[in-house]
Amino acid sequence: KVFQAVVSCIGGDGTIYIIPKSFETALNKLMAEIQNTFKGLGLLIPYCWKKGEACVVRGSDTVWYRAKIVEVSGSTLQVQYIDRGYVESIPQCHLYPTTFYTGIPPFCIPCQLYKTLPIGNFWQQEAVEYLQELLKNEEVEIHVKELPDNPWGKLSISLYFGGMSLSSFMAYQRYCVAEDCQDIQKLGVFEGDLSPSYLLQPLPVPGETFPVTVTHLVSPKEVYICLDSSENLTKHSATERSARYDSESLSKALKWCNKIVKTLPHLTNFKKELPCLAEYVDGLWYRAKLLSITQLVPVQILVQFVDYGTYLVAPTSRLRHIPCHLLKYPVQAVRVLLAGFRPASDDKNVERIPYSPEWSLKALWTMVDCVEGKRLSASILTVSPEVTISLYGDDKNLVHLKLIEMGLAELDQ
């Protein structure tokens, strides 16, 4: 069985506690009922607690949770939150014995990684802390491999985060040995001799109008667009719905990659067009490709962020190998030419775009104002030799009409 779950806790012994997404509604309902039943402080009179006894605990967030007594030692009790998995030492005044809700099974499931042997036969403290940092409160994909021998035992699972196998990833980090190692290649970060490439974004059919956002402008005529999936999906074509799914899945995969990026090797191969991960000025890592070496001492590389179209000159310290599973998502940004206009022959503005001197800088900034943050739509005119589109503003007028009004461009029939 395969299902989505949230990791609620990593036990001190490496046990992974998960809450299936399908349980969330019932758990929230139970939690609301517990809050209505128990109010105020815990039991303030002396009480003889017993190991394994059911209780409710008032957590540090002042919320009541179901729990059971794990260990009794003086005025402090060790309890386990049965719907979360974690164990905590709690003063007796924050507990209340109860037989309420004991007929409802725990909502969290204790799990262990299938055919995965920790180094030294138990999970080292460093490995447990790493698992907590990586997984706690994150949504993951669970593949059930083996049921426990008894109802309170651990479920044997394969766990996937952002398309990667946790067993393979922890084996790569040398925290464990994974017997079932066919997944290890899916990490794909060790295959430096291969020459992978990105998939291209499928486009709507010519003549069809579709929503877009402009992610980067090279000149008023040459821009990068993304299919905009923020509007009502029922109106969208299959191409746009697919683009939305790819975009959301890619965002999740990149979020995970940013969590583990320090474990990915630095780039050593600087072949043109090679896919990689590159760190942008916001400190986050995105999909990119190499374009050229701009400086040898120290080495500086020109890269392009393929999901936006933007460029950056970066040192090698900001470039890393890209996991192969990130290559299955098509590039989100598409380079297009805008139809219907050309540079004005009598544009007297002296400041020109250095790499495209037929256009003035004023024309570029005017076009930026026309498209930035706007709800745009496009219609493809031709796909060869280059993708050419008509681009419309949120007022349904062609965006380049503003440039023509200002004398910065002229109609091109």
ZABALO-254928 format. One record per residue: x, y, z of N, C-alpha, C in turn. Coordinates in steps of 0.02 Angstrom, whole numbers, plus 50000, padded with zeros to 5 digits. Last residue first. Example, Ala and Ser with C-alpha at 12.3 -4.5 7.8 and 13.67 -1.06 7.14 Angstrom:
506424988850354506844994750357506455000250394;506604971650390506154977550390506604983550390;
***
This chain:
502175223448035501695219048001502065213047972;502455231548176502825227448128502345222448097;502385247748247502055241648223502475238148171;503745252748354503265253948300502975247348277;504265260248510504225254648463503745256548408;504205271848577504785267648591504805261448547;503135280348578503635281248525504255277148536;502105277748662502645281948689503205283048638;501315269148587501035275648607501595280448629;502165258148585502035261748523501755268648537;502115253948717502765256148689502665260148625;500765250348725501025255848767501675258448740;500675239348642500355245548619500605251548660;501175227548694501655232048661501345238648638;500125220048744500545223848791500995228948757;498485220948678499185218948667499645223248710;497165219848800497495223148744498215220648738;496615214648914496515210848852496795214348790;497015219749031496465223348998496295220348930;498115212649062497495210849098496895214649072;498845210348895498835212548965498185210648999;499505197748786498975202348804499005204048879;500555193548655500495193948728500005199448746;500795181548532500485187948547500365188048622;502375173348500501715173848530501455181048525;503435160848437503225167848432502505168248458;504815150848448504135151648474503955159048474;505685149448291505665151248362504935151948383;505435145048163506045142648195506085144548270;504075137748254504705136748218504825142548170;502885140848306503335137248351504025136148319;501805155348301502235150348268502665146948321;500835160148393500765161248321501165156148282;499965157348543500545155648501500385156648428;499455169448654499225165048600499825163748555;499195173648827499595173248766499255168648716;498945185148963498745179348923499125179548857;499255190349133499345190749061499055184549027;499175199849266498845193749241498835194249164;500765206349325500115206949291499845200149271;502045207249375501505206349422500805206649392;502575215749232502765213449299502155213149346;502175221349111502075214049122502195211849194;502395235049104501795232349072501655225149092;503635236949163503035239649197502395236649169;504415231249061504405228149128503775230449166;504205240648960503925233948952503895230249019;504925251149016504205252049004503865245248996;506195245849016505875247149080505125248349073;506415245048875506445239048917506065240148982;506345258448836505855253648808505825247348851;507435263348905506775265848923506235261148897;508485257648839508345255348907507655257548929;508075254048667508285258548720508115255448788;508695242148548508185244048597508475248948648;509805239148479509245241848439508675244248484;510725233148565510725240548558510165243448515;510845221948662510325222448611510215229848595;511795222848757511815216748716511275216848662;511485235848813512155234248786512165228248739;510145245648772510305239148803510965236748773;510565263448785510335257448748510485251148788;510255280048803510435274048840510125267948807;509665289648718510365287948708510555281448743;508175290548628508475289048694509185286448684;507515292348509508095296648521508435295348589;506875282248390506945282548463507585286348480;506525280248257506685287148278506725287848354;506185267148241506765269548203506975276548225;505795256748377505635262948340506255265548305;505865238948358506125245148387505945251148344;504215231648327504945231748319505205238248350;502785220448338503125226948345503875226048337;502215207748322501805213648309502155220348316;502655195748452502505197748383502165204548381;504005191048554503345194348550503235197048480;504735175048575504775181748544504065184548540;505195165248720504745167048664504925173948637;505685151848820505915157948785505455159148725;504875146348964504945145448891505155152148860;505095138349119505125144549080505245143049006;505135125349169504525129149178504505135549134;505625109849100505825116649119505185120949119;504805095049168504985099549113505195106449138;505535083549278505055089049272505265093549214;506575074849284505955072349253505425077749245;507655079549351507665080549279507015078349246;507595076049481507385082949465507375084249390;508165063749487507425063849487507165070949474;509545065849493509235064149429508475064749429;510145080249580509875073349582509475071949519;511515089449520510785089249526510555081949531;512955095949602512635090849561511885090949573;513085114049622513115107149645512785102449595;513785129949649513535125149599513615118149626;514455138649726513725139449724513405135049671;515785136549708515515134749774514755135249776;516095142049586515955134849587515655132749655;515195157849574515795153849586515605146449591;514145164149440514225161249507514905157749513;513065174749363513765172749362513935170449433;511455171049301511875172849358512585170549345;509815174249229510525172349224510895174449288;508135167849206508625172649230509325169749229;507205158149178507525161449122508065166249142;506525149849265506365156949266506655160649206;506975137149260506265137949275506045145249278;508345137849238507915135549183507165136349197;509465149849258508965146249298508395144349251;511065148549189510385150849179509915146649220;512725154349226512205149249226511535152649212;514415156649206513765159549189513265153849185;515635155249332515235151849281514585155649270;517315157949375516625160649378516245157749319;518765154249463518285151849413517595154849426;519745169149502519465162549518518935160649466;520195163849347520495164649414520155170449450;519305163449237519675157449256519965157949326;517645167849189518285169849220518635163649245;516575162249127516695169349114517365171749142;516085148249045516555150449097516735157749081;514315146049010515015147348991515425148949052;513135138849054513175142048988513895143148966;512315125849142512925129649130512915132549059;510695127749217511135124449169511735128949157;509675123849363510025128349317510395124249265;508535124249498508795120749439509105125849391;509115132049652508625130949599508955126949542;509225136249824509515132749766508965130949717;509305152149911508985145749895509295142849831;509835164549928510095159349970509795152449957;509485174249840509055173549899509275167949945;510315172849732510485178049781510055177749843;510455154749711510265161449689510415166449745;511455141249674511195145349728511065152349703;511005127649568511385133849579511045137949633;511195111449507510855115749555511295121749567;511205107349330511505107649396511015111049443;511515101349163511055103049217511415102949285;512575108349041512515103249093512025105449147;512845117748944512155115148947512065109849001;514575113448937514035118048919513365114348918;515395106249077515175105649008514575110248995;516145105249194515855111749173515675111849099;516235095249334516205095049261515835101449238;516065097249465516765096949441516805096749365;515025103749592515115102249521515855102249503;514955095649752515065101549710515185099349638;513705083549803514385085549784514405092049744;512545086049937512645084949865513345087349846;512375089950066512625083050056512755081649982;511825102250060512525101850083512805094850075;510485100050027510945102349975511675101649995;509375095950095509945091350093510515093750049;508455106350083508605103750150509235099450151;508365108149947508665113549986508835111150057;507665096549914508365097249893508725102749932;506395099649965506785094349996507525094949978;506065109749874506075111249946506495106049983;506075102749755506605107749766506645109649840;504915095049772505565091649764506145096549778;503945105149777504045100749835504735097449831;504095110549647504195114849706504325110649768;503735099449569504425102049566504565106349627;502385098649598502825093049617503545095349618;501935110849543501845109549614502315103949638;502305109149407502565114849446502515113549521;501585097849369502315097749367502605103149411;500275102949383500485097249423501255096949426;500315113249286500195114849356500445109249401;500505105949170501015110749190500935112549264;499305098949165499925095249173500485099849198;498465109749142498375105849203499005101849218;498935113749015499005118249072498925114649139;498605102448938499295104848941499405109149003;497225101848948497615096548979498345098648986;496665118848983496775113148939497175107848977;495545125849105496185124749075496215118649030;494435127949178494465131449114495085129549074;494655121449294494165118449249494185121749180;495545128949370495805123549329495305120849279;495625146149386495185140349392495385134849343;497385151149398496675152249387496285145649393;498715147749409498385150349470497625151249461;499605143649315499115138749337498705141149397;500335149849173500065151849238499505147149258;501815145149100501095144049098500825145449168;503025157949090502805151749121502055151149112;504225165448977503555164949007503475158149041;505445177348937505315170548959504635170448994;505675187348786505515186348857505455178848872;506045199748673506235192848692506125191948768;505675213048661505435208148611505535200848633;506305220448757505585221048750505275215748705;507435207548818507325213948784506555214748781;507325198348920507985199548891507975206248855;506415196249066506445199849002507175200648981;505555183349153506185186849138506145190249070;504275178949174504755178049228505415181649216;502615182349149503275183649121503775183349179;501335170149149501695175449185502365176249150;499765166549064500495165949074500735171249123;498335157849002498635162549049499375161249059;497965156548824498105153448889498445158448935;497135153348673497345158448722497415155148790;497655145048526497305144548590497575149848638;498525146748420497865149648415497465149448480;499405131248439499365138148412498645140348405;499155122248594499135122448520499095129648497;500355124048730499675123648702499695124248626;501875114148746501525120548737500815119448713;502905105748864502425105348808502005111748806;504565110248903503865111148922503405110248862;505845097748890505545104148869504805104248889;506955091049013506395090148967506105097048950;508755092549021508075094049044507565092448991;509985079249022509715085648998508995086449023;511575071449064510845071949065510615078749037;512825063449035512645070149010511895070749007;513905055449155513335055549111513195062749088;514885056549247515105055449178514515055649129;514335057949373514635063849342514815062949269;513345052249465513435050149395513735055849354;512945054549589513635052049583513815050849510;511665057749605512135063249616512855060949604;510625048749598510885051449536511415056749545;509625042849670509915049049696510265052649639;509385031449602508895036849594509145043349623;510315022349641510455026049580509975031849569;509725016549752510295021149762510435025249700;508735007349735508535014349736509135019149735;509284995049750509164997249681508975004649678;509614989449873509974995549852509814997749781;509174982850008508824983549944509074989949911;509964985150119510024978750083509734979350012;510854998650165510204996850138510284990550097;511645003250311511724999150251511034997150228;511935020050375511635013350376511835009650313;512575031750363512255030650427511995023450433;513125036450243513495031450283513225030850355;512415043450155512715047350209513125042950257;511925032950082512405037450050512765041650101;511005028450175511565024150158512125028350125;510095038950170510465037950233511065033250222;509645036950038509965043250056510375042450120;509065024350043509635025549999510015031850019;508035027050137508545021850150509165022950108;507285036950070507635038550132508175033450147;507275040249899507205035049949507605036950011;506485054749828507085050949847506925045849901;505385062649804505575057849752506175053649769;505225069849923505425073449862505655068849806;505505055050006505415062350015505665065749953;504885039250051505145043549997504995050850013;505195024250134504955031150140505295035350085;504615008150155505075012350117504775019350119;504344999450314504155003850258504755005950216;503574989850434504174990350392503994994050327;502914995250587502774993950517503424994750477;503224987950745503374993150695503214990650625;501874982250856502544982250827502624987750774;500634980450903501004986250929501704986750902;500154968750843499824975250826500214981350851;501564958850788501024960250835500764967250822;502334958550673502074952150699501524953150750;501934971450550502254968850610501944962350633;502054969750369501664971250430502024968450491;503064977350247502954971550290502564973750352;502954988750164503314982850141503134976550181;502145003050107502134997750158502454991450128;502795018150073502665011750039502705006250092;502385035050090502525028850125502335022850080;503015051150069502645045550037502865039050069;502755065350180503165060550143502705055250111;502835081350253502415076350218502845071950175;503595084950412503585085250339503135079750311;503805084350549503245088450524503215089050448;505475079350524504945081150572504455086150543;506545076650432505865073950421505315076750465;507795082650461507575081650392506825080550386;507925082650598507995088950562507695088450492;507795068850624507325073650652507325080250613;508905063750555508235061750534507715066650560;509915069550633509865071250562509165069550536;509705063350756509625070650751509545072850679;510015050150716509345051750741509215059250736;511375051650684510905049650632510185051350652;511915054850809511985059650754511485058150698;511645043150881511325049450900511345054550843;511375028750774511805033150814511445039750827;510345015050780510415021750752510815026150799;511234999450783510735004050810510875011050783;512214992350716511584988850733511084993150771;513264998950663513314997250734512684993950761;512215007550552512905005950568512965004750643;510604999750526511015005350548511735003050562;509954992250387510324990750448510754996650468;508464989050309508964994350319509294993250387;507264982650272507924979950251508464985250255;506304997350293506314990350270507014988350246;506315007150437506495006650366506614999350347;504865006950542505575006050533505715005350458;503605015950637503865012750577504615011750581;502085018450723502815017750727503075013650668;500825029750683501055022850672501815022650679;499535038950767500205038650736500435031350734;498345037050829498315039450760499005039250727;497875022850928498305028650915498295030550841;496095018250933496805016750922497215023150912;494945020951060495155023450994495895022050985;494705017351188494485012651136494675014851066;495055027851266495535022251262495335017151210;494205038751285494565038351220495045032451215;494345038751462494035041351401494495039951341;494975035751573494815029851532494435032051469;496335045051644495685044651610495595037951577;497265056551744497105049651725496415049351693;498165070151689497525068251717497385061051696;499555081451714499255075351690498575074251723;500255091451773500035092651704499705086451673;500705087551895500155092351895499895093951824;501835079651875501185076451884500595081251879;502885085551740502675085751811501965082951818;503605074951617503075079751633502955079751709;504645070851483504575070751557504125076551578;504115062551334504295068651369504225067551445;504125056151169504145054851240504415061051276;503075055851020503645058051060503545057051134;501895051450957502475047050961503015049351009;500605056150934501175059750904501815055550905;499685049351004499485051450936500045055350900;500265047151127500125041351085499905043151014;501605053351203501005055951169500815050751116;502205045751346502235045751273501565048251246;503055051751492502455049851455502595049751381;503735050651649503905050451578503295047751540;503465061851784503275055751747503515056251675;504015067451941504035068251868503885061551835;504095064452072503565069052053503525070251978;504695048052050504565053552094503985057852070;504475041151906505065042651947504925048951988;503865029651792503685033651851504315034751892;503625028951615504065027851673503855032351730;502545030151531503095025851510503535024051570;500835032351520501405032751565501935027651541;500155039951372500195034351419500845035051459;498955051851305499625049351320499575043051361;498145064951212498135058051240498855055651251;498285082151263498425076651217498315069951252;497815099351271497785092651300497885087351246;498855113851260498365109451228498395102551262;499865122051301499235122251340498685118051309;501075119351249500655123851208499965124551239;501575109651329501855116351339501465121551299;500085099551366500735101051337500955108151350;499355089751477499315096751455500015098751432;498795073651439499345077851459499225084851433;497835059951500497895065651454498415070251483;498155042151505498055048751535497985053851479;498365024951550498135029951503498015036651539;499835016451607499175019251620499005024851570;501115011851596500645009651545499955012651552;501435012051770501715011551702501195008751654;500365021951871500655015451853500895015651781;500235033652006500265032151935500595025351923;499285038252129499785032952119499785030752045;499145055052177498865049452138499425044552125;498645069852265499105064152256498755058452220;497855082752162497875078652223498345072752212;497815088652039498225092052089498255088052155;497845084851871497645082251936498095085051991;497975100351776497945093051783497715091151853;496905114851746497525111451762497425103951764;495725118251613496085120151674496715116151682;494795104551544494955111751547495335113051612;494205092151440494695093751492494885101151489;493235092951338493125088751398493575090751456;493715101051238493065102751268492945098951333;494875094351203494935101151231494285103251265;494325082451152494735082251213494785089151245;493735087351035493315084451087493685084251154;494855091250962494355096350981493915093751038;495445078650944495795083750982495315089251006;494485072450861494615069850928494955075050972;494615080450746493965080050780494065077550852;495935077850711495745084650729495085084750767;495805064150680496235066250735496055073350758;494955064550569494735061050630495155063250690;495795071650479495135074250497494895071150563;496965063250467496995070050495496325072750518;497065051150408496845051150477496735058250504;497595052950282496885051050285496625050950357;498925054850307498525060750291497775059250297;499575045750446499315045850378498865051950366;500905050150539500175050850542499925050950469;502315040950605501965044450550501215044850565;503885039550675503165039750690502825043950636;505225029250666504905034850630504155034450643;506525025750779505845024050757505535030250724;507735029050833507675029450760506995027450734;507725029650968508005023550938507945023450862;507045041250994507755041051011508105034950982;505925044050854506085041750921506845041550932;505325057650772505835052450765506035050450836;503665062650725504195061950775504695056750752;502775063950622502645067750683503235067750730;502695065450454503135062650506503045066950568;501205062350369501635067450399502045064050453;500905053550212500885054250285501325060050307;500125044850079500475050750103500395051150179;500395027550028499985033150051500425038850074;500235011349963500605017649959500145023249983;500424994050000500005000050000500445006250000;
***
